[in-house]
Amino acid sequence: MKTITVGALAKETGINIETVRYYENIKLLPKPMRKDSRYRVYDENDLARLKFIIRAKKLGFTLKEIRKLLSLKIDSHSMCGDIKKLAEEKVLKV
């Protein structure tokens, strides 16, 4: 699996490196793997997750709401209807 550095991840998504680290600290992004040199490295799943977070923020979702969406995605008992319901509620608010 291809890995990228935090700088490349930030550049690819158009956000600041500190924002990536912030999302790690609040556990929206998992802790990254580390090279022997202790540099953070990310994979394609991390990139996809970060792009999802950025898109959701642009749509008006709060970080708390994004956390909920991500938890539904990970929870094997969640249904598409659960995610759809959250999205529809957000549309009504907007």
N, C-alpha and C positions, 0 to 999 in steps of 0.2 A: 504494500500500500504506500502510495506517495505521501510524503510528509512535507510540511512547509513551516517556515519560521513565523513568529508573531508579527514581524514586520511585513512579511509577504501576505499574511492573513489580513492584517489591517489594510494594506494597500488594495488587496483584492476586493474587500468589502467597502472601502471608502471611509473607514472609521479610524479613530486614533488608537494607538497601541494601549494607552491607558484605559480606554473604554473596554478593550478586550480583557484586560486584567481586572477591571471592575466587574464585568460579567462573570469572570471566574470566581472572584471573591464573593459575589452574591449567589453563586452556584447556578447561574443560568447556563454557563458553559462548564463542562467537567474540567477538572485539573488536567492539564496537558501532560503528555509524555515528556521526558527530558532526555537529552543526549548525554553522553558521558561528560561533556563540557558543561552540563547543567542548563544549557539553552532549552527553552521550551520548543516543542515541535507539535504541530497539529496535523490532523489527517482530513480526508475529504468529508467525513461525518461532522467534524467540528466546523468546517467551512459551511456546510449546508445548514447546520443548526444556527450559526451566526447570521447567515443570510435570512433565515426564517425570522429571527429576532428583529433584525433591521426592517424587514418588510412589515412585520406586525406593528412595530413602533410607528412606521410611516402611515399605517392605517388607523392609528390612534389608540392602539392597545397600550395599556400601562405595563410596566415590568411585572407587576403582580399578576395581571391577566395573562401575560405571556408565559409566566411560570406555570399557571394553571393549564394553558394550552399544551405546553411541553409535557406536563405530567400526564395529561390525558393521552398524549401520543405514546408515552412509554408504558402506561398502565395497560396490561393485556385485557383487562375487563372493560375498558372504555369502548364505547361505540362511536361510530361516525356521527350519530345523532347528538352525542354529548358535545362534540366540538362544534357542530352546526348550531346547536342551541346557544352556546357562548358567542359565536360570531353574530348570530341574529340579534341577540341582546345588545351587542355592541353597536350594530347598525341602527337599532332603535334609539340608542343614546345619542349617536352622532346625528 
